[in-house]
Amino acid sequence: MPRYAFKLEYDGGPFCGWQRQAAQPSVQETLERALARIDPAAPIAYAAGRTDTGVHAAGQVAHADLSRVWEAQRLRAAINHHLRPHPVAVVVVAPVDEDFHARFSAVGRSYLFRVVTRQAPLTHDRGQVWHLRHALAIEPMQQGARHLIGHHDFTTFRASQCQAPSPVKTLDEVVITTHPYPHGQEFRFFLRSRSFLHNQVRSIVGTLERVGAGAWAPEDVGRALAARDRAACGPVAPPQGLSLVAVRYPSDPFAGAGAAP
């Protein structure tokens, strides 16, 4: 059976996350229902990252085995037709080898977390960012983030229900930048690793927010990490600011595929 990779965008607000769950709308179920409309075998879709409830994606990757060969652009159009009106879109489709797996072939994942600080309520970005009414200082957050770079036991920043076999991960990069925002300021947290623990990104951002707000010193982040205790973590940031923006593979499955109209 021919295998296809899909690059997906979605608004996570209406979903319980990527993974199919009983009696709750999921991105996986939504995509699989669209695939079933064009393929009688009702393909199963596998994703690179099991995003949580309310978490968005701008670069999720999934794959599925179909019953027949499709031209990529026609397949994309057919799937998107059956995805309507859900806030999910396939932006690129590419045929891949049968040994390609969206999750297990991935060698890196990147997440972006957006925070907006301003007094007025949000309109255009409502549900897409974490809205704070107090100011944040970027330099202390950058200093605190440096304690997390590298190979560590991230028990402190791991959800209690995390099913990963080990809390040890290598965090390759944490970049925090600030950008103008109408009547306020936007902070962007970019995190890159081979893989992440459940709630790791949101736990890190929530902890760094405490540093930016002046409630924690930058050195407190290192102490929290060393404690290897979930109770030492700062508050967990809400899901709406988080988006899976890129998945990296040894060889880009979409190289040359483009996203032609």
MARBA-3410 file (N, C-alpha, C, O; in Angstrom, 1 decimal):
261
0.9,-1.2,0.0,0.0,0.0,0.0,0.9,1.2,0.0,1.8,1.3,0.8 ~ 0.6,2.2,-0.8,1.4,3.4,-0.9,1.2,4.2,0.4,0.1,4.4,0.9 ~ 2.4,4.8,0.9,2.3,5.6,2.1,2.5,7.0,1.8,3.3,7.4,0.9 ~ 1.8,7.9,2.5,1.9,9.3,2.3,2.1,10.1,3.6,1.6,9.7,4.6 ~ 2.9,11.1,3.5,3.2,12.0,4.6,2.4,13.3,4.4,2.2,13.8,3.3
1.8,13.8,5.5,1.0,15.0,5.5,1.6,16.0,6.5,1.9,15.7,7.6 ~ 1.8,17.3,6.0,2.1,18.4,6.9,0.8,19.1,7.2,0.1,19.5,6.3 ~ 0.5,19.2,8.5,-0.8,19.7,9.0,-0.7,21.0,9.8,0.3,21.2,10.5 ~ -1.7,21.8,9.6,-2.0,22.9,10.5,-3.3,22.7,11.2,-4.2,22.2,10.6 ~ -3.4,23.1,12.5,-4.7,23.0,13.1,-4.8,24.0,14.3,-3.8,24.2,15.0
-6.0,24.4,14.6,-6.4,25.1,15.8,-6.8,24.1,16.8,-7.8,23.4,16.6 ~ -6.0,24.0,17.9,-6.3,22.9,18.9,-7.5,23.2,19.8,-7.8,22.4,20.6 ~ -8.0,24.4,19.7,-9.1,24.8,20.7,-10.3,23.8,20.7,-10.7,23.5,21.8 ~ -10.8,23.4,19.6,-12.0,22.5,19.7,-11.7,21.0,20.0,-12.6,20.2,20.1 ~ -10.4,20.7,20.1,-10.0,19.3,20.2,-9.5,18.9,21.6,-9.0,19.7,22.3
-9.6,17.6,21.9,-9.0,17.0,23.1,-7.5,16.7,22.9,-6.9,16.1,23.8 ~ -7.0,17.1,21.8,-5.6,16.9,21.5,-5.5,16.1,20.2,-6.5,15.9,19.5 ~ -4.3,15.6,19.8,-4.2,14.8,18.6,-4.9,13.5,18.7,-5.6,13.1,17.8 ~ -4.6,12.8,19.8,-4.9,11.3,19.9,-6.4,11.1,20.1,-7.1,11.8,20.8 ~ -6.9,10.1,19.3,-8.3,9.7,19.4,-8.7,9.3,20.8,-8.0,8.6,21.4
-9.8,9.9,21.3,-10.3,9.5,22.6,-11.9,9.3,22.5,-12.5,10.0,21.7 ~ -12.4,8.4,23.3,-13.8,8.1,23.2,-14.6,9.3,23.6,-14.4,10.0,24.6 ~ -15.6,9.6,22.8,-16.6,10.6,23.0,-16.1,12.0,23.1,-16.7,12.9,23.6 ~ -14.8,12.2,22.6,-14.3,13.6,22.5,-13.7,13.8,21.1,-13.0,12.9,20.6 ~ -13.8,15.0,20.6,-13.3,15.3,19.3,-11.7,15.4,19.3,-11.2,16.1,20.2
-11.1,14.7,18.4,-9.6,14.8,18.3,-9.2,15.1,16.9,-10.0,14.9,16.0 ~ -8.0,15.6,16.8,-7.4,15.8,15.4,-7.3,14.5,14.7,-7.6,14.5,13.5 ~ -6.8,13.5,15.3,-6.6,12.2,14.7,-7.9,11.7,14.1,-8.0,11.3,12.9 ~ -9.0,11.7,14.9,-10.2,11.2,14.4,-10.8,12.0,13.2,-11.3,11.5,12.3 ~ -10.6,13.4,13.3,-11.0,14.2,12.3,-10.3,13.9,11.0,-10.9,13.9,9.9
-9.0,13.8,11.0,-8.2,13.4,9.8,-8.6,12.1,9.3,-8.8,11.9,8.1 ~ -8.7,11.1,10.2,-9.1,9.7,9.7,-10.5,9.7,9.1,-10.7,8.9,8.2 ~ -11.4,10.4,9.6,-12.7,10.5,9.0,-12.6,11.0,7.6,-13.3,10.6,6.7 ~ -11.8,12.1,7.4,-11.6,12.6,6.0,-11.0,11.6,5.1,-11.4,11.5,4.0 ~ -10.0,10.9,5.6,-9.3,9.9,4.8,-10.3,8.7,4.4,-10.3,8.2,3.3
-11.2,8.4,5.4,-12.1,7.3,5.1,-13.1,7.7,4.0,-13.7,6.8,3.4 ~ -13.4,9.0,3.8,-14.3,9.4,2.8,-13.7,9.2,1.4,-14.4,9.1,0.4 ~ -12.4,9.1,1.3,-11.7,8.9,0.0,-11.1,7.5,-0.2,-10.6,7.2,-1.3 ~ -11.1,6.7,0.9,-10.4,5.4,0.8,-11.2,4.4,1.6,-11.4,4.6,2.8 ~ -11.8,3.4,1.0,-12.6,2.4,1.7,-11.9,1.7,2.8,-12.6,1.1,3.6
-10.6,1.7,2.8,-9.8,0.9,3.8,-9.8,1.7,5.2,-9.3,1.1,6.2 ~ -10.3,2.9,5.2,-10.4,3.7,6.4,-9.0,3.8,7.1,-8.8,3.2,8.1 ~ -8.0,4.4,6.4,-6.6,4.4,6.9,-6.5,5.0,8.3,-7.3,5.8,8.8 ~ -5.5,4.5,9.0,-5.1,5.0,10.4,-4.0,6.1,10.2,-3.1,5.8,9.4 ~ -4.1,7.2,10.8,-3.1,8.3,10.7,-2.2,8.2,12.0,-2.7,8.2,13.1
-0.9,8.3,11.8,0.0,8.4,12.8,0.7,9.7,12.8,1.1,10.2,11.7 ~ 0.9,10.4,14.0,1.5,11.7,14.0,2.8,11.7,14.7,3.2,10.8,15.4 ~ 3.6,12.8,14.4,4.9,13.0,15.0,4.8,13.3,16.5,5.7,13.0,17.3 ~ 3.8,14.1,16.8,3.6,14.5,18.2,2.2,14.5,18.7,1.3,14.9,17.9 ~ 1.9,13.9,19.8,0.6,13.8,20.4,0.3,15.1,21.1,0.3,15.1,22.4
0.0,16.1,20.4,-0.3,17.4,21.1,-1.5,17.3,22.0,-2.5,16.5,21.8 ~ -1.5,18.0,23.1,-2.5,17.9,24.2,-3.7,18.8,23.8,-3.7,19.5,22.8 ~ -4.7,18.7,24.7,-5.9,19.5,24.6,-5.6,20.9,24.4,-4.9,21.5,25.2 ~ -6.2,21.6,23.4,-6.0,23.0,23.2,-4.7,23.4,22.5,-4.6,24.6,22.2 ~ -3.8,22.5,22.3,-2.5,22.9,21.7,-2.6,22.9,20.2,-3.3,22.0,19.6
-2.0,23.9,19.5,-2.1,24.1,18.1,-1.0,23.4,17.4,0.0,22.9,18.0 ~ -1.0,23.5,16.1,0.1,23.0,15.2,0.2,23.8,14.0,-0.8,24.1,13.3 ~ 1.4,24.2,13.6,1.7,24.8,12.3,2.6,23.9,11.5,2.8,24.2,10.3 ~ 3.1,22.8,12.1,4.0,22.0,11.4,3.9,20.5,11.8,4.9,19.8,11.8 ~ 2.7,20.1,12.2,2.6,18.7,12.6,2.8,17.8,11.3,2.5,18.2,10.2
3.3,16.6,11.6,3.5,15.7,10.4,2.8,14.4,10.8,2.9,13.9,11.9 ~ 2.1,13.8,9.8,1.4,12.6,10.0,1.6,11.7,8.8,2.0,12.2,7.7 ~ 1.3,10.4,8.9,1.4,9.6,7.7,0.3,8.6,7.8,-0.3,8.3,8.8 ~ -0.1,8.0,6.6,-1.1,7.0,6.5,-0.9,6.2,5.2,-0.3,6.7,4.2 ~ -1.3,4.9,5.3,-1.2,4.1,4.1,-2.5,4.0,3.4,-3.6,3.8,4.0
-2.5,4.3,2.1,-3.8,4.4,1.3,-3.8,3.2,0.4,-2.9,2.5,0.2 ~ -5.0,2.9,-0.2,-5.3,1.8,-1.0,-4.8,1.9,-2.4,-4.6,0.9,-3.1 ~ -4.6,3.2,-2.9,-4.2,3.4,-4.2,-3.2,4.6,-4.3,-3.1,5.3,-3.4 ~ -2.6,4.7,-5.5,-1.7,5.8,-5.7,-2.5,7.1,-6.0,-3.4,7.0,-6.8 ~ -2.1,8.2,-5.4,-2.7,9.5,-5.6,-1.6,10.5,-6.1,-0.4,10.4,-5.8
-2.0,11.4,-7.0,-1.2,12.6,-7.3,-1.3,13.5,-6.0,-2.4,13.7,-5.5 ~ -0.2,14.0,-5.6,-0.1,14.6,-4.3,-1.1,15.8,-4.1,-1.8,15.9,-3.1 ~ -1.1,16.7,-5.2,-2.0,17.8,-5.1,-3.5,17.5,-5.0,-4.3,18.1,-4.3 ~ -3.8,16.5,-5.8,-5.2,16.0,-5.8,-5.6,15.4,-4.5,-6.7,15.6,-4.0 ~ -4.6,14.7,-3.9,-4.9,14.0,-2.6,-5.1,15.1,-1.5,-6.0,15.1,-0.7
-4.2,16.1,-1.5,-4.4,17.2,-0.6,-5.7,17.9,-0.7,-6.4,18.2,0.3 ~ -6.1,18.2,-1.9,-7.4,18.8,-2.2,-8.6,18.0,-1.7,-9.5,18.5,-1.1 ~ -8.5,16.7,-1.9,-9.6,15.8,-1.5,-9.7,15.7,0.0,-10.8,15.8,0.5 ~ -8.6,15.6,0.7,-8.6,15.5,2.1,-9.1,16.8,2.7,-10.0,16.8,3.6 ~ -8.6,18.0,2.2,-9.1,19.2,2.8,-10.6,19.5,2.5,-11.3,20.1,3.3
-11.1,19.0,1.4,-12.5,19.1,1.1,-13.3,18.4,2.2,-14.3,18.9,2.7 ~ -12.9,17.2,2.7,-13.6,16.5,3.7,-13.3,16.9,5.1,-13.9,16.4,6.0 ~ -12.2,17.7,5.3,-11.9,18.2,6.6,-12.9,19.4,7.0,-13.0,19.7,8.2 ~ -13.5,20.0,6.0,-14.3,21.1,6.3,-15.5,20.7,7.1,-16.1,19.6,6.9 ~ -16.0,21.5,8.1,-15.6,22.9,8.4,-14.6,22.9,9.6,-14.4,23.9,10.2
-13.9,21.8,9.9,-13.1,21.7,11.1,-11.8,22.6,10.8,-11.3,22.7,9.7 ~ -11.2,23.1,11.9,-10.0,24.0,11.7,-8.7,23.2,11.6,-7.8,23.3,12.4 ~ -8.7,22.3,10.6,-7.6,21.4,10.3,-7.3,21.5,8.8,-8.3,21.5,8.0 ~ -6.1,21.7,8.4,-5.7,21.7,7.0,-4.5,20.9,6.7,-3.5,21.0,7.5 ~ -4.5,20.2,5.6,-3.3,19.6,5.1,-2.6,20.6,4.1,-3.3,20.9,3.1
-1.4,21.0,4.4,-0.8,22.0,3.6,0.2,21.4,2.6,0.4,22.0,1.5 ~ 0.7,20.3,2.9,1.6,19.6,1.9,1.4,18.1,2.0,1.2,17.6,3.1 ~ 1.4,17.4,0.9,1.4,15.9,0.8,2.6,15.4,0.0,3.0,16.1,-0.9 ~ 3.2,14.3,0.5,4.3,13.8,-0.3,4.3,12.2,-0.1,4.0,11.7,1.0 ~ 4.5,11.5,-1.2,4.7,10.1,-1.1,6.0,9.8,-0.3,7.0,10.4,-0.6
6.0,8.7,0.5,7.2,8.4,1.3,7.4,6.9,1.2,6.5,6.1,0.9 ~ 8.6,6.4,1.6,8.9,5.0,1.6,8.1,4.3,2.7,7.7,5.0,3.7 ~ 8.0,3.0,2.6,7.2,2.3,3.6,7.8,2.2,4.9,7.2,1.9,5.9 ~ 9.1,2.5,5.0,9.8,2.5,6.3,9.7,3.9,7.0,10.2,4.0,8.1 ~ 9.1,4.9,6.4,9.0,6.2,7.0,7.8,6.1,8.0,6.8,5.6,7.8
8.1,6.7,9.2,7.1,6.7,10.3,7.1,8.2,10.9,8.2,8.6,11.3 ~ 6.0,8.8,10.9,5.9,10.2,11.3,6.5,10.4,12.7,7.1,11.4,12.9 ~ 6.2,9.5,13.6,6.7,9.6,15.0,8.1,9.0,15.1,9.0,9.7,15.6 ~ 8.3,7.8,14.7,9.6,7.1,15.1,10.7,7.5,14.2,11.9,7.3,14.5 ~ 10.5,8.1,13.0,11.6,8.5,12.1,12.0,9.9,12.5,13.1,10.4,12.0
11.3,10.6,13.3,11.6,12.0,13.6,12.8,12.1,14.5,13.0,11.3,15.4 ~ 13.7,13.1,14.2,14.9,13.3,15.0,14.9,14.6,15.7,15.9,15.0,16.4 ~ 13.8,15.4,15.6,13.7,16.7,16.3,12.3,17.3,16.2,11.6,17.1,15.2 ~ 12.0,18.0,17.2,10.7,18.7,17.3,10.9,20.1,17.8,11.7,20.3,18.7 ~ 10.1,21.0,17.3,10.2,22.4,17.7,8.9,22.9,18.1,7.9,22.8,17.3
8.8,23.6,19.2,7.6,24.2,19.7,7.7,25.7,19.8,8.8,26.2,20.2 ~ 6.7,26.4,19.6,6.6,27.9,19.8,5.5,28.2,20.8,4.4,27.7,20.7 ~ 5.9,29.0,21.8,4.9,29.4,22.8,4.8,31.0,22.8,5.8,31.6,22.9 ~ 3.6,31.5,22.6,3.4,32.9,22.4,2.7,33.5,23.7,1.7,32.9,24.2 ~ 3.3,34.6,24.2,2.7,35.3,25.3,2.5,36.7,24.9,3.4,37.4,24.4
1.4,37.3,25.2,1.1,38.7,25.0,0.8,39.4,26.3,0.0,38.9,27.1 ~ 1.5,40.5,26.6,1.3,41.3,27.8,0.7,42.6,27.4,1.3,43.4,26.7 ~ -0.5,42.9,27.9,-1.2,44.2,27.7,-2.4,44.2,28.6,-2.9,43.2,28.9 ~ -2.9,45.4,28.9,-4.0,45.6,29.8,-5.3,45.3,29.1,-6.2,44.7,29.7 ~ -5.5,45.6,27.8,-6.7,45.5,27.1,-6.9,44.0,26.8,-6.0,43.2,26.6
-8.2,43.6,26.7,-8.5,42.2,26.2,-8.0,42.0,24.8,-7.8,42.9,24.1 ~ -7.8,40.7,24.4,-7.4,40.4,23.1,-8.6,40.1,22.2,-9.6,39.6,22.7 ~ -8.4,40.4,20.9,-9.5,40.1,20.0,-8.9,39.1,18.9,-9.4,38.0,18.8 ~ -8.0,39.6,18.1,-7.5,38.8,16.9,-6.8,37.6,17.4,-6.9,36.5,16.7 ~ -6.0,37.6,18.4,-5.2,36.5,18.9,-5.8,35.7,20.0,-5.2,34.9,20.7
-7.1,36.0,20.3,-7.7,35.3,21.4,-7.7,33.8,21.1,-8.1,33.3,20.1 ~ -7.3,33.0,22.1,-7.2,31.6,22.0,-6.0,31.1,21.3,-5.8,29.9,21.1 ~ -5.1,32.0,20.9,-3.8,31.6,20.3,-2.6,32.0,21.1,-1.5,31.6,20.7 ~ -2.8,32.8,22.1,-1.6,33.2,23.0,-2.1,33.2,24.4,-3.2,33.1,24.8 ~ -1.1,33.2,25.3,-1.3,33.4,26.7,-1.3,34.9,27.0,-0.3,35.5,26.8
-2.5,35.4,27.4,-2.6,36.8,27.7,-2.3,37.1,29.1,-3.0,36.6,30.0 ~ -1.4,38.0,29.4,-1.0,38.4,30.7,-1.2,39.9,30.8,-0.9,40.7,29.8 ~ -1.7,40.4,31.9,-1.8,41.9,32.1,-0.7,42.5,32.9,-0.7,43.7,33.1 ~ 0.3,41.7,33.3,1.5,42.3,33.9,2.7,42.2,33.0,2.7,41.4,32.1 ~ 3.6,43.1,33.2,4.8,43.1,32.4,5.8,42.0,32.7,5.7,41.4,33.8
6.6,41.7,31.7,7.7,40.6,31.9,9.0,41.3,31.5,9.1,42.1,30.6 ~ 10.0,40.8,32.1,11.4,41.2,31.8,12.1,40.1,31.1,12.2,39.0,31.6 ~ 12.6,40.4,29.9,13.1,39.3,29.0,14.5,38.8,29.5,14.7,37.6,29.4 ~ 15.3,39.7,29.9,16.7,39.2,30.3,16.7,38.2,31.4,17.4,37.2,31.3 ~ 16.0,38.4,32.5,16.0,37.4,33.5,15.4,36.0,33.0,15.9,35.0,33.4
14.4,36.1,32.1,13.9,34.8,31.6,15.0,34.1,30.7,15.1,32.9,30.8 ~ 15.7,34.9,30.0,16.8,34.3,29.2,17.8,33.7,30.0,18.4,32.6,29.7 ~ 18.2,34.3,31.2,19.2,33.8,32.1,18.6,32.5,32.7,19.4,31.5,32.9 ~ 17.4,32.5,33.1,16.8,31.3,33.7,16.8,30.2,32.8,17.0,29.0,33.2 ~ 16.5,30.4,31.5,16.4,29.4,30.5,17.7,28.7,30.3,17.7,27.5,29.9
18.8,29.4,30.5,20.1,28.8,30.3,20.4,27.6,31.2,21.1,26.7,30.8 ~ 19.7,27.5,32.3,19.9,26.4,33.3,19.3,25.1,32.7,19.6,24.0,33.2 ~ 18.4,25.3,31.7,17.7,24.1,31.2,18.3,23.5,30.0,17.9,22.4,29.6 ~ 19.2,24.2,29.3,19.8,23.7,28.1,20.7,22.5,28.4,21.5,22.5,29.4 ~ 20.6,21.5,27.6,21.5,20.3,27.8,20.7,19.1,28.2,19.5,19.0,28.1
21.5,18.1,28.6,21.0,16.8,29.0,20.7,16.7,30.5,21.6,16.8,31.3 ~ 19.4,16.6,30.8,19.0,16.7,32.2,17.9,15.7,32.6,17.2,15.2,31.7 ~ 17.7,15.5,33.8,16.5,14.8,34.4,15.5,15.9,34.5,15.6,16.8,35.4 ~ 14.4,15.9,33.7,13.4,16.9,33.8,12.2,16.5,34.6,11.0,16.9,34.2 ~ 12.3,15.7,35.6,11.2,15.3,36.4,10.4,16.5,36.9,9.2,16.4,36.9
11.0,17.6,37.3,10.4,18.8,37.8,9.4,19.3,36.7,8.3,19.8,37.1 ~ 9.7,19.2,35.5,9.0,19.8,34.4,8.1,18.8,33.6,7.8,18.9,32.4 ~ 7.8,17.7,34.3,7.1,16.6,33.7,5.8,16.4,34.3,5.7,16.3,35.6 ~ 4.7,16.2,33.6,3.4,16.0,34.1,3.3,14.6,34.9,4.0,13.7,34.5 ~ 2.6,14.6,36.0,2.5,13.4,36.8,2.0,12.2,36.0,2.3,11.0,36.3
1.2,12.4,34.9,0.6,11.3,34.2,1.5,11.0,32.9,1.0,10.2,32.1 ~ 2.6,11.6,32.8,3.5,11.4,31.7,3.9,9.9,31.6,4.2,9.3,32.6 ~ 3.8,9.3,30.4,4.0,7.9,30.2,5.4,7.6,29.6,5.7,6.5,29.3 ~ 6.3,8.6,29.4,7.6,8.4,28.9,8.4,7.5,29.9,8.3,7.7,31.1 ~ 9.2,6.6,29.3,9.9,5.6,30.2,11.0,6.3,31.0,11.4,5.8,32.1
11.5,7.5,30.6,12.5,8.2,31.4,12.3,9.7,31.4,11.8,10.2,30.4 ~ 12.6,10.4,32.5,12.5,11.8,32.5,13.7,12.5,31.9,13.7,13.8,31.9 ~ 14.7,11.8,31.5,15.9,12.4,31.0,15.8,12.7,29.5,15.4,11.9,28.7 ~ 16.0,14.0,29.2,15.9,14.5,27.9,17.0,15.5,27.6,17.6,16.0,28.5 ~ 17.3,15.8,26.3,18.3,16.8,26.0,17.5,17.9,25.3,17.0,17.8,24.2
17.5,19.1,26.0,16.9,20.3,25.5,18.0,21.0,24.7,18.9,21.6,25.3 ~ 17.8,21.1,23.4,18.9,21.7,22.5,18.9,23.2,22.5,19.9,23.8,22.3 ~ 17.7,23.8,22.6,17.6,25.2,22.4,16.4,25.8,23.1,15.3,25.2,23.0 ~ 16.6,26.9,23.8,15.5,27.7,24.3,15.8,29.2,23.9,16.8,29.8,24.4 ~ 15.0,29.7,23.0,15.3,31.1,22.5,14.0,31.9,22.9,12.9,31.6,22.5
14.2,33.0,23.6,13.1,33.9,24.0,13.4,35.3,23.3,14.4,35.9,23.4 ~ 12.4,35.7,22.5,12.5,37.0,21.8,11.2,37.8,22.2,10.2,37.3,22.6 ~ 11.4,39.1,22.0,10.2,40.0,22.2,9.9,40.8,20.9,10.8,41.1,20.1 ~ 8.6,41.1,20.7,8.2,41.7,19.5,7.1,42.7,19.8,6.4,42.6,20.7 ~ 7.0,43.8,19.0,6.0,44.8,19.2,4.6,44.1,19.0,4.4,43.3,18.2
3.6,44.6,19.9,2.3,44.1,19.8,1.4,45.3,20.0,1.7,46.1,20.9 ~ 0.3,45.5,19.3,-0.6,46.6,19.5,-0.9,46.9,21.0,-1.6,46.1,21.6 ~ -0.5,48.0,21.5,-0.7,48.4,22.9,-0.2,47.4,23.9,-0.7,47.3,25.0 ~ 0.8,46.7,23.5,1.4,45.7,24.4,2.7,45.2,23.9,3.4,45.9,23.2 ~ 3.0,44.0,24.3,4.3,43.4,23.9,4.1,41.9,23.8,3.3,41.3,24.5
4.7,41.3,22.8,4.7,39.8,22.6,6.0,39.2,22.9,7.0,39.7,22.5 ~ 6.0,38.1,23.6,7.2,37.3,23.9,7.0,35.9,23.2,5.9,35.3,23.3 ~ 8.0,35.5,22.5,8.0,34.2,21.9,9.1,33.3,22.4,10.2,33.6,22.5 ~ 8.6,32.1,22.9,9.5,31.1,23.4,9.6,29.9,22.4,8.7,29.3,22.1 ~ 10.8,29.8,21.9,11.1,28.7,20.9,11.9,27.6,21.6,13.0,27.9,22.0
11.4,26.4,21.6,12.1,25.3,22.2,12.3,24.1,21.2,11.4,23.8,20.5 ~ 13.5,23.6,21.2,13.9,22.5,20.3,14.5,21.3,21.0,15.4,21.5,21.9 ~ 14.0,20.1,20.7,14.6,18.9,21.3,14.2,17.7,20.4,13.4,17.9,19.5 ~ 14.9,16.6,20.6,14.5,15.4,19.9,13.1,15.0,20.2,12.3,14.7,19.3 ~ 12.8,15.1,21.5,11.4,14.8,21.9,11.2,15.5,23.3,12.2,15.9,24.0
9.9,15.6,23.7,9.6,16.3,24.9,8.7,15.4,25.8,8.0,14.5,25.3 ~ 8.8,15.7,27.1,7.9,15.0,28.0,6.5,15.7,28.0,6.4,16.8,27.5 ~ 5.6,15.0,28.6,4.2,15.5,28.7,4.2,16.8,29.5,4.7,16.7,30.7 ~ 3.7,17.8,28.9,3.6,19.2,29.6,5.0,19.8,29.8,5.1,20.8,30.6 ~ 6.1,19.3,29.3,7.4,19.9,29.5,7.5,21.3,29.1,8.0,22.2,29.8
7.0,21.6,27.8,7.2,23.0,27.3,6.3,23.9,28.2,6.8,25.0,28.5 ~ 5.1,23.6,28.4,4.2,24.5,29.2,4.7,24.7,30.6,4.6,25.7,31.2 ~ 5.3,23.6,31.2,5.9,23.8,32.5,7.1,24.7,32.5,7.3,25.5,33.5 ~ 7.9,24.6,31.5,9.1,25.5,31.4,8.6,26.9,31.2,9.1,27.8,31.9 ~ 7.7,27.1,30.3,7.3,28.5,30.0,6.6,29.1,31.3,6.8,30.3,31.6
5.8,28.3,32.0,5.1,28.8,33.2,6.1,29.2,34.2,5.9,30.2,35.0 ~ 7.2,28.4,34.4,8.2,28.7,35.3,9.0,30.0,34.9,9.3,30.8,35.8 ~ 9.3,30.1,33.7,10.1,31.3,33.2,9.2,32.5,33.3,9.8,33.6,33.5 ~ 7.9,32.4,33.2,7.1,33.6,33.4,7.2,34.1,34.8,7.2,35.3,35.0 ~ 7.3,33.2,35.8,7.5,33.7,37.2,8.9,34.5,37.3,8.9,35.4,38.1
9.9,34.1,36.5,11.1,34.8,36.5,10.9,36.2,35.9,11.4,37.2,36.4 ~ 10.2,36.2,34.7,10.0,37.5,34.1,9.2,38.4,34.9,9.3,39.6,34.7 ~ 8.3,37.9,35.7,7.4,38.7,36.5,8.1,39.2,37.8,7.6,40.0,38.5 ~ 9.3,38.6,38.1,10.1,39.0,39.3,9.8,38.2,40.5,10.3,38.5,41.6 ~ 8.9,37.2,40.4,8.6,36.4,41.5,9.7,35.3,41.8,9.9,34.9,43.0
10.4,35.0,40.8,11.6,34.0,40.9,12.8,34.7,40.4,12.8,35.6,39.6 ~ 14.0,34.3,41.0,15.3,34.7,40.4,15.7,33.7,39.3,15.2,32.6,39.4 ~ 16.5,34.1,38.4,16.9,33.2,37.3,17.5,31.9,37.9,17.3,30.9,37.3 ~ 18.3,32.0,39.0,18.9,30.9,39.6,17.9,29.9,40.2,18.2,28.7,40.3 ~ 16.7,30.4,40.5,15.7,29.4,41.0,15.3,28.4,40.0,14.8,27.3,40.4
15.4,28.7,38.7,15.1,27.7,37.7,16.1,26.5,37.8,15.6,25.4,37.7 ~ 17.3,26.8,38.0,18.3,25.7,38.1,18.1,24.9,39.4,18.2,23.7,39.4 ~ 17.6,25.6,40.4,17.3,24.9,41.7,16.1,24.0,41.5,16.1,22.8,42.0 ~ 15.1,24.5,40.8,13.9,23.7,40.5,14.3,22.4,39.7,13.8,21.3,40.0 ~ 15.1,22.6,38.7,15.6,21.5,37.8,16.3,20.4,38.7,16.0,19.2,38.6
17.2,20.9,39.5,18.0,20.0,40.4,17.2,19.3,41.4,17.5,18.2,41.8 ~ 16.0,19.8,41.8,15.2,19.2,42.8,14.6,17.9,42.3,14.3,17.0,43.1 ~ 14.4,17.8,41.0,13.8,16.6,40.4,12.5,16.2,41.1,12.2,15.1,41.5 ~ 11.7,17.3,41.3,10.4,17.2,42.1,9.4,18.0,41.4,9.6,19.2,41.3 ~ 8.3,17.4,41.0,7.2,18.2,40.4,6.7,19.3,41.2,6.3,20.4,40.6
6.8,19.2,42.5,6.3,20.3,43.4,7.2,21.5,43.3,6.7,22.6,43.7 ~ 8.4,21.4,42.8,9.3,22.5,42.6,9.1,23.3,41.4,9.7,24.4,41.2 ~ 8.2,22.9,40.5,7.9,23.5,39.2,7.0,24.8,39.5,6.2,24.8,40.4 ~ 7.2,25.8,38.6,6.3,26.9,38.6,4.9,26.5,38.1,4.7,25.3,37.7 ~ 4.0,27.4,37.9,2.7,27.1,37.4,2.8,26.6,35.9,3.7,27.1,35.2
2.0,25.7,35.5,2.0,25.3,34.1,1.2,26.3,33.2,0.1,26.6,33.5 ~ 1.9,26.7,32.2,1.2,27.7,31.3,0.0,27.0,30.6,0.0,25.8,30.4 ~ -1.0,27.8,30.2,-2.1,27.3,29.5,-1.8,26.8,28.1,-0.8,27.2,27.5 ~ -2.6,25.9,27.6,-2.3,25.3,26.3,-2.4,26.2,25.1,-1.7,26.0,24.1 ~ -3.3,27.3,25.1,-3.6,28.0,23.9,-2.4,28.8,23.3,-2.5,29.2,22.2
-1.4,29.0,24.1,-0.2,29.7,23.6,0.8,28.8,22.8,1.7,29.3,22.2 ~ 0.6,27.5,22.9,1.6,26.6,22.4,1.2,26.0,21.0,0.1,25.7,20.7 ~ 2.2,25.9,20.2,2.1,25.3,18.8,3.3,24.5,18.5,4.4,24.9,18.7 ~ 3.0,23.3,17.9,4.1,22.5,17.3,4.4,23.0,15.9,3.5,23.0,15.1 ~ 5.6,23.6,15.8,5.8,24.3,14.5,6.7,23.6,13.5,6.7,23.9,12.4
7.5,22.6,14.0,8.3,21.9,13.0,8.7,20.5,13.6,8.8,20.3,14.8 ~ 8.8,19.6,12.6,9.3,18.2,12.9,10.5,18.0,12.0,10.4,18.2,10.8 ~ 11.6,17.5,12.5,12.8,17.3,11.7,13.0,15.8,11.5,12.9,15.0,12.4 ~ 13.5,15.4,10.2,13.8,14.1,9.9,15.2,14.0,9.3,15.7,15.0,8.8 ~ 15.8,12.8,9.3,17.1,12.7,8.6,17.1,13.2,7.2,18.1,13.8,6.7
16.0,13.0,6.5,15.8,13.5,5.1,14.4,14.0,5.1,13.4,13.4,5.4 ~ 14.3,15.3,4.7,13.0,16.0,4.7,12.0,15.3,3.7,12.2,15.3,2.5 ~ 10.9,14.7,4.2,10.0,14.0,3.3,9.2,14.9,2.4,8.7,14.5,1.4 ~ 9.3,16.2,2.7,8.5,17.2,1.8,9.5,18.0,0.9,9.0,18.9,0.2 ~ 10.7,17.6,0.9,11.7,18.4,0.0,11.2,18.3,-1.4,11.0,17.2,-2.0
11.0,19.4,-2.0,10.6,19.5,-3.4,9.1,19.4,-3.6,8.6,19.6,-4.7 ~ 8.4,19.1,-2.5,6.9,18.9,-2.7,6.2,20.3,-2.8,5.3,20.4,-3.5 ~ 6.8,21.2,-2.0,6.2,22.6,-2.0,4.7,22.5,-1.5,4.3,21.5,-1.0 ~ 4.1,23.7,-1.7,2.7,23.8,-1.3,2.0,24.6,-2.4,1.3,25.6,-2.1 ~ 2.1,24.0,-3.6,1.5,24.7,-4.7,0.0,24.9,-4.6,-0.7,24.1,-3.9
-0.5,26.0,-5.1,-2.0,26.3,-5.0,-2.8,25.2,-5.6,-4.0,25.2,-5.6
END
